[in-house]
């Protein structure tokens, strides 16, 4: 059914790399969810008020908040589609992340409000009526929300949208909370013990917990989280696949919104090669990434390849710094020989959680290198890894 609706309402649906098509997907998904949530809210509110059930009314309010969240999501997709300008040269794609954060905050706020209302019902219980209308509206709600979960998951997968994936999770949570309300109504009708307030509190607590989890997930892209490991591996393997490339390091990936990634890296090539040919290869690699939709900037690092002694030194140091920490690595090694000592100059990449200061790490590296090369004076530049694990 989702595919059928997309074919009707989303023009040029297969061209998901086009920002305009992505916006149409997001707005279409938002409209579908708004209609479903408003209908569910009205149906539950009417039944909840009629039978005096705060848990059903709470569930109706949750659907109303979902509709509000869908409006925010639609607005986020619309603003994110604005092109780059003089003040925002990387575009406005992060509006989608801001929309996701706003939706998460709204959900958490609704959860807090429902908990407070339910505590009042627990302290001052009022009789509730259980009947066929309660069962019908709650089961229908669960069926609709299950479909909405599948629908948003499918659309979110097509356009790689965390906002729609969050909406799908919210729909799944609604199925669970509505099921809890239905169960409490059934138990109350057979036992005579009023669980309505308790069920409302459980619903509110679950909504609050989900909202806080979504807030955490929404903040990550805005603060600048580590890139996806599969993306990192793809970039590395692609760069290393070109003839003449000897290594790559210092990879950074910047996310300015879905489909708006920028990256930079250093590429090691033979220092003895023709510099114009090496530069031409770097240009070709950058253009190949651009055709994939990734704006890549590469820096050429020439390394000595015709001196076996330097080659062996580089490999030995790179291997033995791992005795300090297995995640350490070095690059850009070169030497400056002198009459009494040799300056060995290189960069060392450290993980952020390494429990030693840069000066201490440099001293440890010097002691390690001195065991093999006693005349070496290490000039180490400490780099931080911008990936999930050290390169």
C-alpha positions as CSV (number, residue, x, y, z in Angstrom):
1,X,0.0,0.0,0.0
2,X,2.9,2.4,0.8
3,X,4.4,2.0,-2.6
4,X,1.0,2.5,-4.3
5,X,0.5,5.8,-2.3
6,X,4.0,7.0,-3.2
7,X,3.4,6.4,-6.9
8,X,0.3,8.5,-6.8
9,X,1.3,11.4,-4.6
10,X,5.2,11.7,-5.0
11,X,6.3,13.0,-8.4
12,X,9.5,11.4,-9.7
13,X,9.6,9.1,-6.7
14,X,12.5,7.1,-7.9
15,X,14.9,10.0,-8.0
16,X,15.5,10.1,-4.2
17,X,18.9,11.8,-4.6
18,X,17.1,15.0,-5.7
19,X,16.5,17.3,-2.7
20,X,13.2,18.4,-4.2
21,X,12.0,14.8,-4.4
22,X,13.2,14.2,-0.8
23,X,11.2,17.2,0.3
24,X,8.1,15.8,-1.5
25,X,8.6,12.5,0.3
26,X,8.8,14.2,3.7
27,X,5.8,16.4,3.2
28,X,3.7,13.5,1.9
29,X,4.6,11.3,4.9
30,X,3.8,14.2,7.2
31,X,0.3,14.7,5.6
32,X,-0.5,11.0,5.9
33,X,0.5,10.9,9.5
34,X,-1.4,14.1,10.4
35,X,-4.6,12.7,8.9
36,X,-4.2,9.4,10.7
37,X,-3.3,11.0,14.1
38,X,-6.1,13.5,14.0
39,X,-8.7,10.8,13.3
40,X,-7.3,8.7,16.1
41,X,-7.3,11.6,18.5
42,X,-10.9,12.5,17.8
43,X,-12.1,8.8,18.1
44,X,-10.2,8.2,21.4
45,X,-11.2,11.5,22.9
46,X,-14.9,10.9,22.3
47,X,-14.8,7.4,23.8
48,X,-12.5,8.4,26.6
49,X,-14.7,11.3,27.7
50,X,-17.8,9.2,27.4
51,X,-16.5,6.4,29.6
52,X,-14.5,8.7,32.0
53,X,-11.1,7.1,31.2
54,X,-8.1,9.3,31.7
55,X,-5.8,6.7,30.2
56,X,-7.8,6.7,26.9
57,X,-7.9,10.5,26.9
58,X,-4.2,10.5,27.6
59,X,-3.7,8.3,24.6
60,X,-5.8,10.7,22.5
61,X,-3.7,13.6,23.6
62,X,-0.6,11.6,22.6
63,X,-2.0,11.3,19.1
64,X,-2.7,15.0,19.0
65,X,0.9,15.6,20.0
66,X,2.0,13.2,17.3
67,X,0.0,15.3,14.7
68,X,1.8,18.4,16.0
69,X,5.1,16.6,15.6
70,X,4.2,15.7,12.1
71,X,3.6,19.4,11.3
72,X,7.0,20.2,12.7
73,X,8.6,17.5,10.6
74,X,6.9,18.8,7.4
75,X,8.2,22.3,8.2
76,X,11.7,20.8,8.8
77,X,11.7,19.1,5.4
78,X,10.5,22.4,3.7
79,X,13.2,24.5,5.4
80,X,15.9,21.9,4.8
81,X,15.2,22.1,1.1
82,X,16.2,25.7,0.9
83,X,19.3,26.1,-1.3
84,X,22.7,27.5,-0.1
85,X,23.1,31.2,0.2
86,X,25.8,33.7,1.2
87,X,25.1,33.2,4.9
88,X,24.7,29.4,4.7
89,X,27.1,28.1,2.1
90,X,26.5,24.5,3.1
91,X,22.8,24.7,2.7
92,X,20.0,24.4,5.3
93,X,19.9,20.6,5.6
94,X,20.3,20.7,9.4
95,X,16.8,22.1,9.7
96,X,15.7,18.4,9.4
97,X,17.8,17.6,12.4
98,X,16.3,20.6,14.3
99,X,12.8,19.4,13.4
100,X,13.6,16.0,14.8
101,X,14.9,17.5,18.1
102,X,11.7,19.6,18.4
103,X,9.5,16.6,17.9
104,X,11.5,14.7,20.6
105,X,11.1,17.6,23.1
106,X,7.4,17.8,22.4
107,X,7.0,14.1,23.1
108,X,8.9,14.3,26.3
109,X,6.8,17.3,27.5
110,X,3.6,15.4,26.7
111,X,4.9,12.4,28.7
112,X,5.5,14.6,31.8
113,X,2.0,16.2,31.5
114,X,0.3,12.8,31.3
115,X,2.2,11.5,34.3
116,X,1.0,14.5,36.4
117,X,-2.6,14.0,35.2
118,X,-2.5,10.3,36.0
119,X,-1.1,10.8,39.5
120,X,-4.2,13.0,40.1
121,X,-6.5,10.2,38.9
122,X,-4.7,7.7,41.2
123,X,-5.1,10.0,44.2
124,X,-8.7,10.7,43.4
125,X,-10.1,7.7,41.4
126,X,-13.3,8.0,39.5
127,X,-15.3,5.1,38.0
128,X,-14.8,4.3,34.4
129,X,-17.1,2.5,32.0
130,X,-15.9,-0.5,29.9
131,X,-17.7,-1.4,26.8
132,X,-17.4,-2.5,23.1
133,X,-16.7,1.1,22.0
134,X,-13.5,1.1,24.1
135,X,-12.3,-2.2,22.6
136,X,-13.1,-1.2,19.0
137,X,-11.4,2.2,19.1
138,X,-8.3,0.9,20.9
139,X,-7.8,-2.1,18.6
140,X,-8.4,0.1,15.5
141,X,-5.8,2.5,16.9
142,X,-3.2,-0.2,17.2
143,X,-3.9,-1.5,13.7
144,X,-3.5,2.0,12.2
145,X,-0.3,2.7,14.2
146,X,1.2,-0.6,13.1
147,X,0.6,0.5,9.5
148,X,2.0,4.0,10.2
149,X,5.1,2.4,11.7
150,X,5.7,0.3,8.5
151,X,4.9,3.3,6.3
152,X,7.3,5.7,8.0
153,X,10.0,3.0,8.1
154,X,9.7,2.4,4.4
155,X,9.7,6.1,3.5
156,X,12.6,6.8,5.9
157,X,14.6,3.9,4.3
158,X,14.0,5.3,0.8
159,X,15.3,8.8,1.6
160,X,17.6,7.9,4.6
161,X,15.7,10.1,7.0
162,X,16.3,9.8,10.7
163,X,13.3,12.0,11.3
164,X,10.9,9.6,9.7
165,X,12.6,6.6,11.4
166,X,12.0,8.4,14.7
167,X,8.3,8.9,13.7
168,X,8.2,5.1,13.0
169,X,9.6,4.4,16.5
170,X,7.0,6.7,17.9
171,X,4.2,4.8,16.1
172,X,5.6,1.5,17.5
173,X,5.6,3.1,21.0
174,X,2.0,4.1,20.5
175,X,1.0,0.5,19.8
176,X,2.6,-0.6,23.1
177,X,1.0,2.2,25.1
178,X,-2.4,1.7,23.6
179,X,-2.1,-2.0,24.3
180,X,-1.4,-1.1,27.9
181,X,-4.5,1.0,28.1
182,X,-6.6,-1.7,26.6
183,X,-5.2,-4.3,29.0
184,X,-5.9,-2.1,32.0
185,X,-9.5,-1.5,30.9
186,X,-10.0,-5.3,30.5
187,X,-8.5,-6.1,33.9
188,X,-10.5,-3.3,35.6
189,X,-13.8,-4.5,34.1
190,X,-13.2,-8.1,35.4
191,X,-11.6,-7.4,38.8
192,X,-13.4,-4.1,39.8
193,X,-10.0,-2.6,40.6
194,X,-9.5,0.7,38.9
195,X,-6.2,0.7,37.0
196,X,-7.0,3.6,34.7
197,X,-4.8,6.1,36.5
198,X,-2.0,3.6,36.8
199,X,-2.2,2.8,33.1
200,X,-2.2,6.6,32.3
201,X,1.0,6.9,34.4
202,X,2.6,4.0,32.6
203,X,1.7,5.5,29.2
204,X,3.1,8.9,30.3
205,X,6.3,7.3,31.6
206,X,6.8,5.4,28.4
207,X,6.3,8.5,26.3
208,X,8.7,10.5,28.4
209,X,11.4,7.7,28.2
210,X,10.9,7.6,24.4
211,X,11.1,11.3,24.1
212,X,14.3,11.5,26.1
213,X,15.9,8.8,23.9
214,X,14.9,10.6,20.8
215,X,16.3,13.9,22.1
216,X,19.7,12.1,22.7
217,X,19.6,10.7,19.1
218,X,18.6,14.1,17.6
219,X,21.3,16.0,19.4
220,X,24.1,13.8,18.0
221,X,24.1,15.0,14.4
222,X,23.8,18.7,15.5
223,X,26.8,18.4,17.8
224,X,28.9,16.5,15.2
225,X,29.0,12.8,15.8
226,X,31.4,10.2,14.3
227,X,30.5,9.2,10.8
228,X,29.0,5.8,10.0
229,X,31.6,3.1,10.0
230,X,30.4,1.7,6.7
231,X,30.8,5.1,5.1
232,X,34.4,5.4,6.5
233,X,35.4,2.0,5.2
234,X,34.0,2.8,1.8
235,X,35.9,6.0,1.6
236,X,39.2,4.4,2.7
237,X,38.8,1.4,0.3
238,X,37.9,3.7,-2.6
239,X,41.0,5.9,-2.0
240,X,43.3,3.0,-1.5
241,X,42.0,1.4,-4.7
242,X,43.7,3.9,-7.0
243,X,47.1,3.0,-8.4
244,X,49.9,5.0,-6.8
245,X,48.1,5.6,-3.5
246,X,50.1,4.2,-0.6
247,X,48.0,5.1,2.3
248,X,45.3,7.5,3.7
249,X,44.8,9.2,7.0
250,X,43.3,12.2,8.8
251,X,39.8,11.5,7.4
252,X,37.2,14.0,8.5
253,X,33.5,13.9,7.6
254,X,31.2,16.8,8.2
255,X,27.4,16.4,8.1
256,X,25.3,19.4,7.1
257,X,22.1,17.5,6.8
258,X,20.9,14.3,5.0
259,X,22.6,14.1,1.6
260,X,24.9,17.0,2.4
261,X,28.2,15.4,3.6
262,X,31.6,17.0,3.1
263,X,34.9,15.1,3.7
264,X,38.6,15.7,3.7
265,X,41.6,13.3,3.9
266,X,45.3,13.1,3.4
267,X,46.6,10.7,0.7
268,X,50.1,9.3,0.8
269,X,51.9,8.9,-2.5
270,X,55.5,8.4,-3.6
271,X,57.5,11.6,-3.1
272,X,59.8,10.7,-6.1
273,X,56.8,10.6,-8.5
274,X,56.0,13.4,-10.9
275,X,54.1,16.0,-8.8
276,X,51.8,16.9,-11.7
277,X,50.8,13.3,-12.3
278,X,50.2,12.8,-8.5
279,X,48.1,16.0,-8.4
280,X,46.0,14.9,-11.4
281,X,45.3,11.6,-9.6
282,X,44.1,13.5,-6.5
283,X,41.8,15.5,-8.7
284,X,40.3,12.4,-10.3
285,X,39.6,10.8,-6.9
286,X,37.9,14.0,-5.7
287,X,35.7,14.1,-8.9
288,X,34.8,10.4,-8.5
289,X,33.6,11.1,-4.9
290,X,31.6,14.1,-6.1
291,X,29.7,11.8,-8.6
292,X,28.7,9.8,-5.6
293,X,27.3,12.9,-3.9
294,X,30.2,13.4,-1.4
295,X,32.2,16.6,-1.7
296,X,35.8,15.4,-1.0
297,X,38.9,17.5,-0.5
298,X,42.2,15.6,-0.5
299,X,45.7,16.6,0.6
300,X,48.8,15.0,-1.0
301,X,51.4,13.7,1.4
302,X,54.7,12.7,-0.4
303,X,56.6,9.9,1.4
304,X,60.0,8.5,0.7
305,X,59.8,5.1,-1.0
306,X,63.3,4.6,-2.4
307,X,65.1,4.5,0.9
308,X,64.7,1.0,2.6
309,X,66.0,2.3,5.9
310,X,63.2,5.0,6.2
311,X,60.6,2.5,5.1
312,X,61.7,0.0,7.7
313,X,61.8,2.7,10.4
314,X,58.3,3.8,9.6
315,X,56.9,0.3,9.7
316,X,58.8,-0.5,13.0
317,X,57.6,2.6,14.8
318,X,54.0,2.2,13.6
319,X,54.1,-1.3,14.9
320,X,55.7,-0.6,18.3
321,X,53.7,2.5,19.3
322,X,50.8,0.0,19.6
323,X,52.7,-1.4,22.6
324,X,51.6,1.9,24.3
325,X,48.0,1.6,23.1
326,X,46.8,-0.7,20.2
327,X,44.8,2.2,18.7
328,X,47.8,4.4,18.1
329,X,49.2,4.9,14.6
330,X,51.7,7.1,12.8
331,X,52.0,8.8,9.4
332,X,54.0,11.4,7.5
333,X,57.4,10.1,8.8
334,X,60.5,11.8,7.5
335,X,64.1,12.1,8.8
336,X,66.7,14.9,9.0
337,X,70.1,13.3,9.6
338,X,72.7,15.2,11.6
339,X,76.3,14.6,12.9
340,X,75.2,13.6,16.4
341,X,71.6,12.6,16.0
342,X,68.7,12.2,13.6
343,X,65.5,14.1,13.9
344,X,62.6,11.7,13.2
345,X,59.5,13.8,12.4
346,X,56.0,12.2,12.2
347,X,52.4,12.5,13.3
348,X,50.7,10.2,15.8
349,X,47.0,9.7,15.9
350,X,45.5,9.2,19.4
351,X,42.0,8.2,20.5
352,X,40.1,10.8,22.5
353,X,39.8,8.6,25.5
354,X,43.5,7.8,25.9
355,X,44.4,8.4,29.5
356,X,47.5,10.4,29.1
357,X,48.4,13.9,28.1
358,X,50.1,14.7,24.8
359,X,53.5,15.5,26.4
360,X,53.4,12.2,28.3
361,X,52.5,10.3,25.1
362,X,55.4,11.9,23.2
363,X,57.8,10.9,26.0
364,X,56.5,7.3,25.9
365,X,57.0,7.2,22.1
366,X,60.5,8.6,22.4
367,X,61.4,5.8,24.9
368,X,60.0,3.2,22.5
369,X,61.9,4.5,19.5
370,X,65.1,4.8,21.4
371,X,65.2,1.0,22.0
372,X,65.7,0.5,18.3
373,X,67.1,3.9,17.2
374,X,69.2,5.4,20.0
375,X,70.3,8.4,18.0
376,X,66.8,9.3,17.0
377,X,65.2,12.4,18.4
378,X,61.4,12.2,17.8
379,X,59.5,15.3,16.8
380,X,55.9,14.1,17.2
381,X,52.8,16.0,16.3
382,X,49.8,14.5,18.1
383,X,46.6,14.3,16.1
384,X,43.1,13.3,17.4
385,X,41.0,10.8,15.5
386,X,37.7,12.2,14.2
387,X,36.4,8.7,13.6
388,X,34.9,6.2,16.0
389,X,38.2,4.4,16.3
390,X,41.8,5.4,15.5
391,X,43.0,5.1,11.9
